[in-house]
């Protein structure tokens, strides 16, 4: 009696798509699914809520705004909770499946539960600091179709 495993081949698994790395200057409002390598220039904790005493299962909330960049520009990355520990100034990170959120008319990058932040080997590029995409203000324009 042949085992059913012999008909299953390893090659049947869907091949993982090779990530297409995005550069900071290619980021646009409202887009997602970005994978990029960036250096962390600075990290400022903006929210630090201790765990509410009434909720023992809730973790404290920590949010940091980090300026990250590559050789094409910089953008503000909003790090949450355990991401904050990885986003230390001077670190090089790979952001997988990152998205662009709009905050007060400017772009912010974030990685939610569908993405990942990984610390990687130091990158060998100089960050282009005079092109901060988060300083570009976007206006919401309602297009009226005639």
Backbone as ProteinMPNN parsed JSONL, in Angstrom:
{"seq_chain_A": "XXXXXXXXXXXXXXXXXXXXXXXXXXXXXXXXXXXXXXXXXXXXXXXXXXXXXXXXXXXXXXXXXXXXXXXXXXXXXXXXXXXXXXXXXXXXXXXXXXXXXXXXXXXXXXXXXXXXXXXXXXXXXXXXXXXXXXXXXXXXXXXXXX", "coords_chain_A": {"N_chain_A": [[0.847, -1.18, 0.0], [0.742, 2.068, -1.013], [1.959, 5.031, 0.395], [0.116, 8.053, 0.889], [1.655, 10.274, 0.804], [3.621, 10.004, -1.114], [2.697, 10.879, -3.545], [2.436, 13.575, -3.256], [4.406, 16.283, -4.014], [7.261, 18.228, -3.137], [7.452, 20.488, -4.678], [4.939, 21.528, -5.094], [4.104, 23.532, -3.467], [3.139, 26.95, -3.299], [5.402, 29.161, -4.762], [7.376, 31.397, -2.915], [6.959, 34.791, -3.446], [9.539, 36.776, -4.691], [10.614, 39.513, -2.828], [9.911, 42.765, -3.977], [11.895, 45.415, -3.783], [11.224, 48.629, -2.601], [11.97, 52.064, -3.113], [12.34, 54.93, -0.986], [11.582, 57.344, -2.246], [9.665, 56.532, -4.019], [7.307, 56.15, -2.774], [3.818, 56.585, -2.313], [0.814, 58.382, -1.345], [-1.656, 56.453, 0.404], [-0.906, 53.919, -0.449], [0.187, 50.466, -0.246], [1.826, 47.408, 0.886], [4.57, 47.63, 0.676], [8.048, 46.839, 0.551], [11.007, 47.58, 2.043], [14.421, 48.625, 2.584], [15.785, 50.435, 5.168], [17.479, 53.051, 6.943], [17.449, 53.923, 10.366], [17.09, 57.111, 11.489], [16.274, 58.703, 13.626], [14.379, 58.355, 16.671], [11.497, 59.008, 18.358], [9.609, 58.727, 21.198], [6.182, 59.067, 21.289], [3.782, 58.388, 22.419], [3.1, 56.91, 25.455], [1.488, 54.822, 27.114], [0.846, 53.473, 30.171], [0.005, 50.129, 31.233], [-3.444, 49.724, 31.723], [-4.719, 49.525, 35.022], [-7.004, 48.107, 35.392], [-7.136, 46.301, 33.334], [-5.587, 43.455, 32.996], [-4.686, 41.878, 30.967], [-4.031, 43.504, 28.892], [-1.419, 44.99, 27.06], [1.011, 47.578, 27.736], [0.77, 50.61, 25.835], [2.897, 51.756, 23.386], [4.073, 54.218, 21.295], [6.134, 55.334, 18.736], [7.598, 57.928, 16.824], [9.552, 57.628, 14.09], [12.263, 58.717, 12.203], [13.071, 57.553, 9.153], [15.116, 56.376, 6.438], [16.447, 56.117, 3.043], [18.751, 55.993, 0.272], [17.342, 57.692, -1.337], [15.579, 59.333, -0.003], [13.68, 60.417, 2.939], [11.27, 59.379, 5.444], [8.616, 59.56, 7.83], [8.241, 57.0, 10.125], [5.823, 55.231, 11.845], [6.175, 53.6, 14.704], [5.03, 50.871, 16.634], [4.577, 49.574, 19.875], [6.255, 46.56, 20.27], [7.742, 47.051, 18.0], [8.998, 49.456, 18.461], [11.277, 48.956, 19.994], [13.02, 47.915, 18.111], [13.466, 49.976, 16.382], [15.808, 51.718, 16.647], [17.927, 54.571, 16.673], [20.328, 54.641, 14.138], [20.132, 51.975, 13.5], [19.664, 49.518, 10.903], [16.903, 48.58, 9.068], [14.592, 46.159, 7.73], [11.584, 46.653, 6.271], [8.647, 44.981, 5.886], [5.837, 44.558, 3.851], [4.809, 47.115, 4.334], [2.747, 50.039, 4.909], [1.282, 53.121, 3.716], [0.095, 55.618, 5.659], [-2.069, 58.432, 6.057], [-1.519, 61.37, 7.841], [-2.642, 64.203, 9.227], [-2.493, 65.346, 6.665], [-0.001, 64.535, 5.715], [2.367, 62.018, 4.681], [2.828, 58.974, 6.437], [4.673, 56.17, 7.312], [3.818, 52.813, 8.125], [3.807, 49.627, 9.775], [1.6, 47.111, 10.009], [-0.255, 44.391, 11.581], [-0.055, 42.65, 9.486], [2.38, 42.879, 8.402], [5.997, 43.119, 8.748], [8.771, 43.972, 10.804], [12.204, 43.962, 10.619], [15.426, 43.857, 12.036], [18.421, 44.396, 10.337], [21.618, 43.754, 8.703], [23.964, 46.491, 8.763], [23.29, 48.961, 6.342], [24.879, 50.022, 3.294], [24.492, 52.592, 2.313], [24.21, 56.161, 1.929], [21.967, 58.162, 3.676], [19.577, 60.144, 2.081], [18.938, 63.042, 3.283], [17.691, 65.423, 2.687], [15.271, 65.168, 1.474], [12.523, 64.801, 2.651], [9.741, 62.972, 2.695], [7.594, 63.085, 4.4], [7.281, 65.702, 4.956], [6.005, 66.773, 2.873], [2.994, 68.213, 2.044], [-0.179, 66.957, 1.503], [-3.203, 67.556, -0.178], [-6.558, 66.826, 0.28], [-8.436, 66.24, -2.424], [-11.542, 66.52, -3.78], [-12.787, 64.883, -6.479], [-14.95, 65.832, -8.919], [-17.063, 64.206, -10.955], [-18.197, 64.866, -14.196]], "CA_chain_A": [[0.0, 0.0, 0.0], [1.578, 3.261, -1.143], [1.513, 6.12, 1.269], [-0.413, 9.173, 0.112], [2.675, 11.311, 0.717], [4.505, 9.849, -2.258], [2.171, 11.634, -4.685], [2.647, 15.003, -2.981], [5.796, 16.68, -4.207], [7.605, 19.482, -2.477], [7.332, 21.59, -5.617], [3.552, 21.984, -5.25], [3.834, 24.707, -2.638], [3.323, 28.175, -4.088], [6.717, 29.752, -4.536], [7.298, 32.721, -2.289], [7.36, 35.843, -4.384], [10.709, 37.534, -4.245], [10.135, 40.87, -2.558], [10.389, 43.852, -4.814], [12.24, 46.468, -2.838], [10.797, 49.967, -2.984], [12.786, 53.16, -2.588], [11.496, 55.887, -0.274], [11.006, 58.371, -3.118], [8.589, 55.961, -4.844], [6.12, 55.969, -1.94], [2.705, 57.474, -2.629], [-0.265, 58.283, -0.342], [-2.68, 55.429, 0.26], [-0.408, 52.672, -1.026], [0.627, 49.502, 0.759], [2.566, 46.272, 0.361], [5.95, 48.031, 0.385], [9.164, 46.226, 1.25], [12.174, 48.421, 1.822], [15.515, 48.658, 3.542], [15.955, 51.825, 5.567], [18.234, 53.33, 8.162], [16.706, 54.715, 11.347], [17.863, 58.31, 11.824], [15.906, 59.122, 14.974], [13.176, 57.704, 17.191], [10.947, 59.767, 19.478], [8.388, 58.141, 21.743], [5.148, 60.103, 21.355], [2.714, 57.906, 23.299], [3.526, 55.827, 26.338], [0.403, 54.609, 28.078], [1.051, 52.259, 30.956], [-1.119, 49.196, 31.19], [-4.503, 50.103, 32.664], [-4.736, 48.593, 36.152], [-8.206, 47.271, 35.31], [-6.995, 45.296, 32.281], [-4.307, 42.778, 33.2], [-4.233, 41.216, 29.742], [-3.617, 44.495, 27.899], [-0.041, 45.458, 27.181], [1.108, 49.033, 27.639], [0.857, 51.087, 24.461], [4.028, 52.632, 23.114], [4.144, 54.616, 19.894], [7.263, 56.226, 18.485], [7.751, 58.421, 15.458], [10.944, 57.405, 13.729], [12.631, 59.193, 10.881], [13.846, 56.514, 8.481], [15.404, 56.8, 5.077], [17.418, 55.413, 2.216], [19.534, 56.916, -0.544], [16.466, 58.549, -2.152], [14.813, 60.252, 0.829], [13.297, 59.978, 4.281], [9.839, 59.406, 5.749], [8.356, 59.24, 9.236], [7.685, 55.669, 10.348], [5.158, 55.134, 13.14], [6.457, 52.291, 15.305], [4.131, 50.555, 17.725], [4.899, 48.543, 20.862], [7.556, 45.881, 20.157], [8.518, 47.639, 16.892], [9.756, 50.599, 18.974], [12.586, 48.479, 20.446], [13.876, 47.645, 16.95], [13.69, 51.201, 15.616], [16.779, 52.544, 17.362], [18.733, 55.398, 15.774], [21.534, 53.961, 13.673], [19.828, 50.616, 13.048], [19.157, 49.328, 9.547], [15.757, 47.68, 9.181], [13.819, 45.788, 6.551], [10.149, 46.753, 6.535], [7.938, 44.134, 4.932], [4.402, 44.811, 3.732], [4.523, 48.386, 5.0], [1.714, 50.827, 4.24], [1.365, 54.562, 3.896], [-1.077, 56.244, 6.281], [-2.02, 59.885, 6.0], [-1.707, 61.972, 9.155], [-2.655, 65.661, 9.055], [-2.107, 65.717, 5.309], [1.316, 64.085, 5.278], [2.526, 60.558, 4.672], [3.521, 58.259, 7.502], [4.767, 54.742, 7.008], [3.529, 51.96, 9.281], [3.722, 48.192, 9.534], [0.566, 46.575, 10.905], [-0.091, 42.971, 11.909], [0.162, 41.884, 8.262], [3.749, 43.109, 7.946], [7.047, 42.737, 9.667], [9.946, 44.833, 10.923], [13.368, 43.158, 11.008], [16.709, 44.546, 12.058], [19.314, 43.687, 9.426], [22.995, 44.256, 8.691], [24.016, 47.902, 8.381], [23.276, 49.202, 4.899], [26.041, 50.813, 2.892], [24.117, 53.795, 1.561], [24.05, 57.399, 2.689], [20.569, 58.583, 3.643], [19.346, 61.462, 1.481], [18.129, 63.653, 4.341], [17.018, 66.661, 2.266], [14.05, 64.832, 0.741], [11.641, 64.166, 3.632], [8.408, 62.859, 2.101], [6.568, 63.399, 5.402], [7.105, 67.151, 5.009], [5.157, 67.165, 1.742], [1.603, 68.225, 2.471], [-1.129, 66.571, 0.469], [-4.529, 68.09, 0.053], [-7.593, 65.924, -0.2], [-9.19, 66.923, -3.454], [-12.693, 65.743, -4.237], [-12.934, 64.986, -7.922], [-16.363, 65.787, -9.309], [-17.177, 63.73, -12.34], [-19.297, 65.554, -14.881]], "C_chain_A": [[0.89, 1.24, 0.0], [1.061, 4.348, -0.219], [1.079, 7.297, 0.407], [0.624, 10.285, -0.046], [3.517, 11.209, -0.538], [3.992, 10.619, -3.473], [2.361, 13.129, -4.502], [4.123, 15.324, -3.174], [6.024, 18.009, -3.519], [7.352, 20.676, -3.387], [5.916, 22.132, -5.761], [3.24, 23.225, -4.439], [3.998, 25.957, -3.495], [4.67, 28.799, -3.748], [6.53, 31.114, -3.894], [7.742, 33.74, -3.315], [8.586, 36.542, -3.826], [10.257, 38.958, -3.986], [10.732, 41.863, -3.544], [10.655, 45.011, -3.864], [11.888, 47.832, -3.422], [11.796, 50.962, -2.422], [11.842, 54.182, -1.963], [10.844, 56.882, -1.238], [9.914, 57.847, -4.052], [7.278, 55.841, -4.059], [5.067, 57.019, -2.273], [1.625, 57.319, -1.56], [-1.216, 57.129, -0.652], [-2.201, 54.136, -0.359], [0.036, 51.74, 0.085], [1.391, 48.368, 0.088], [4.015, 46.59, 0.034], [6.943, 47.213, 1.203], [10.366, 47.112, 0.986], [13.187, 48.283, 2.934], [15.738, 50.119, 3.885], [16.827, 51.908, 6.804], [17.352, 54.174, 9.069], [17.593, 55.898, 11.744], [17.559, 58.785, 13.233], [14.626, 58.402, 15.373], [12.718, 58.481, 18.418], [9.655, 59.12, 19.947], [7.355, 59.252, 21.899], [3.978, 59.69, 22.244], [3.312, 56.81, 24.164], [2.463, 55.681, 27.413], [0.715, 53.354, 28.873], [-0.188, 51.376, 30.888], [-2.19, 49.649, 32.174], [-4.59, 49.064, 33.785], [-5.948, 47.667, 36.086], [-8.048, 46.143, 34.297], [-5.627, 44.64, 32.383], [-3.793, 42.145, 31.929], [-3.787, 42.213, 28.667], [-2.18, 44.919, 28.152], [-0.038, 46.977, 27.2], [1.24, 49.428, 26.175], [2.031, 52.046, 24.339], [4.013, 52.935, 21.624], [5.316, 55.574, 19.747], [7.223, 56.674, 17.035], [9.228, 58.366, 15.135], [11.183, 57.988, 12.348], [13.532, 58.135, 10.272], [14.122, 56.975, 7.06], [16.348, 55.868, 4.359], [18.123, 56.444, 1.345], [18.683, 57.798, -1.453], [15.681, 59.545, -1.32], [14.488, 59.662, 2.178], [11.782, 60.071, 4.429], [9.688, 59.094, 7.234], [7.688, 57.87, 9.295], [7.074, 55.657, 11.743], [5.359, 53.719, 13.677], [5.536, 52.084, 16.496], [4.684, 49.417, 18.572], [6.242, 47.878, 20.601], [8.379, 46.39, 18.977], [9.429, 48.753, 17.402], [11.165, 50.154, 19.383], [13.545, 48.262, 19.286], [14.279, 48.921, 16.229], [14.598, 52.164, 16.381], [17.595, 53.335, 16.342], [20.02, 54.665, 15.425], [21.282, 52.553, 13.174], [19.415, 50.636, 11.581], [18.05, 48.285, 9.648], [15.212, 47.33, 7.801], [12.363, 45.864, 6.98], [9.451, 45.943, 5.464], [6.444, 44.42, 5.002], [4.001, 46.075, 4.492], [3.462, 49.145, 4.209], [1.914, 52.3, 4.535], [0.04, 55.041, 4.478], [-0.945, 57.745, 6.084], [-2.322, 60.42, 7.39], [-1.563, 63.476, 8.973], [-2.1, 66.073, 7.691], [-0.721, 65.283, 4.874], [1.438, 62.572, 5.435], [3.296, 60.077, 5.895], [3.558, 56.799, 7.081], [4.478, 53.956, 8.28], [3.543, 50.507, 8.835], [2.703, 47.656, 10.526], [0.777, 45.079, 11.102], [0.173, 42.11, 10.677], [1.589, 42.035, 7.746], [4.749, 42.75, 9.015], [8.159, 43.777, 9.649], [11.092, 43.924, 11.348], [14.595, 44.045, 11.017], [17.647, 43.726, 11.183], [20.715, 44.275, 9.521], [23.002, 45.719, 8.264], [24.099, 48.059, 6.861], [24.433, 50.12, 4.535], [25.644, 51.998, 2.007], [24.053, 54.981, 2.505], [22.594, 57.82, 2.57], [20.478, 59.986, 3.056], [18.385, 62.199, 2.405], [17.391, 64.901, 3.889], [15.771, 66.394, 1.433], [13.111, 64.079, 1.685], [10.212, 64.162, 3.088], [7.309, 63.199, 3.1], [6.385, 64.906, 5.558], [6.267, 67.654, 3.83], [3.714, 67.107, 2.203], [0.705, 67.892, 1.297], [-2.478, 67.15, 0.838], [-5.534, 67.083, -0.481], [-8.45, 66.686, -1.178], [-10.341, 66.002, -3.871], [-12.866, 65.962, -5.722], [-14.414, 64.855, -8.24], [-16.427, 65.343, -10.756], [-18.38, 64.393, -12.969], [-20.023, 64.59, -15.806]], "O_chain_A": [[1.696, 1.433, 0.91], [-0.147, 4.543, -0.083], [1.617, 7.509, -0.68], [0.494, 11.139, -0.923], [4.073, 12.209, -0.992], [4.781, 10.975, -4.348], [2.439, 13.872, -5.481], [4.985, 14.697, -2.559], [5.103, 18.807, -3.344], [7.066, 21.77, -2.901], [5.708, 23.107, -6.483], [2.238, 23.898, -4.681], [4.901, 26.019, -4.329], [5.023, 28.941, -2.577], [5.647, 31.883, -4.274], [8.77, 33.575, -3.972], [8.655, 36.856, -2.637], [9.588, 39.557, -4.828], [11.912, 41.793, -3.889], [9.738, 45.521, -3.221], [12.208, 48.142, -4.569], [12.397, 50.725, -1.374], [10.683, 54.289, -2.362], [9.675, 57.228, -1.066], [9.305, 58.62, -4.792], [6.25, 55.468, -4.625], [5.384, 58.189, -2.487], [1.516, 56.264, -0.935], [-1.537, 56.862, -1.81], [-3.027, 53.317, -0.763], [0.238, 52.166, 1.221], [1.579, 48.368, -1.129], [4.631, 45.91, -0.787], [6.72, 46.929, 2.38], [10.709, 47.368, -0.168], [12.872, 47.887, 4.056], [15.867, 50.954, 2.989], [16.906, 50.973, 7.601], [16.603, 55.032, 8.602], [18.694, 55.718, 12.263], [18.456, 59.218, 13.958], [13.886, 57.904, 14.525], [13.454, 58.602, 19.398], [8.71, 58.983, 19.17], [7.613, 60.258, 22.559], [3.261, 60.545, 22.764], [3.955, 55.89, 23.658], [2.52, 56.314, 28.467], [0.836, 52.273, 28.295], [-1.278, 51.825, 30.533], [-1.886, 49.93, 33.334], [-4.54, 47.862, 33.524], [-5.929, 46.574, 36.652], [-8.747, 45.133, 34.384], [-4.628, 45.19, 31.918], [-2.594, 41.892, 31.807], [-3.229, 41.812, 27.646], [-1.774, 45.172, 29.286], [-0.989, 47.602, 26.729], [1.765, 48.662, 25.367], [2.143, 53.016, 25.088], [3.948, 52.028, 20.794], [5.472, 56.507, 20.535], [6.865, 55.91, 16.139], [10.052, 58.977, 15.815], [10.39, 57.773, 11.431], [14.611, 57.848, 10.789], [13.44, 57.859, 6.541], [16.958, 54.973, 4.945], [18.095, 57.637, 1.647], [19.221, 58.567, -2.25], [15.16, 60.517, -1.867], [14.939, 58.572, 2.53], [11.103, 60.745, 3.654], [10.544, 58.434, 7.822], [6.7, 57.615, 8.606], [7.732, 56.032, 12.714], [4.78, 52.761, 13.163], [5.29, 53.008, 17.271], [5.192, 48.425, 18.049], [7.277, 48.539, 20.695], [9.592, 46.185, 18.946], [10.506, 48.976, 16.85], [12.135, 50.876, 19.153], [14.756, 48.407, 19.452], [15.302, 48.957, 15.545], [14.2, 53.28, 16.715], [17.915, 52.823, 15.269], [20.711, 54.138, 16.298], [22.132, 51.984, 12.489], [18.889, 51.63, 11.08], [18.243, 47.227, 10.248], [15.35, 48.091, 6.843], [11.958, 45.213, 7.943], [9.637, 46.185, 4.272], [5.867, 44.512, 6.085], [2.991, 46.102, 5.196], [3.292, 48.934, 3.009], [2.617, 52.677, 5.473], [-1.011, 54.885, 3.857], [0.163, 58.267, 5.959], [-3.268, 59.977, 8.041], [-0.494, 63.966, 8.609], [-1.334, 67.031, 7.583], [-0.294, 65.624, 3.77], [0.716, 61.943, 6.208], [4.275, 60.688, 6.322], [2.58, 56.267, 6.556], [4.846, 54.377, 9.377], [3.319, 50.2, 7.664], [2.907, 47.733, 11.738], [1.857, 44.558, 10.825], [0.584, 40.957, 10.81], [1.968, 41.393, 6.766], [4.412, 42.161, 10.042], [8.45, 44.381, 8.617], [10.97, 43.193, 12.331], [14.786, 44.876, 10.13], [17.668, 42.498, 11.274], [20.968, 45.178, 10.318], [22.144, 46.143, 7.489], [24.877, 47.38, 6.191], [24.909, 50.897, 5.362], [26.362, 52.36, 1.075], [23.868, 54.831, 3.713], [22.043, 57.832, 1.469], [21.198, 60.897, 3.467], [17.171, 62.011, 2.328], [16.541, 65.404, 4.625], [15.269, 67.294, 0.759], [12.921, 62.871, 1.546], [9.556, 65.202, 3.024], [6.204, 63.564, 2.697], [5.443, 65.349, 6.216], [5.869, 68.818, 3.795], [3.255, 66.077, 2.696], [0.823, 68.484, 0.224], [-2.845, 67.223, 2.01], [-5.366, 66.552, -1.579], [-9.113, 67.658, -0.815], [-10.127, 64.855, -4.262], [-13.069, 67.089, -6.175], [-15.051, 63.871, -7.866], [-15.917, 66.009, -11.656], [-19.448, 64.477, -12.363], [-20.981, 64.979, -16.474]]}, "name": "protein", "num_of_chains": 1, "seq": "XXXXXXXXXXXXXXXXXXXXXXXXXXXXXXXXXXXXXXXXXXXXXXXXXXXXXXXXXXXXXXXXXXXXXXXXXXXXXXXXXXXXXXXXXXXXXXXXXXXXXXXXXXXXXXXXXXXXXXXXXXXXXXXXXXXXXXXXXXXXXXXXXX"}
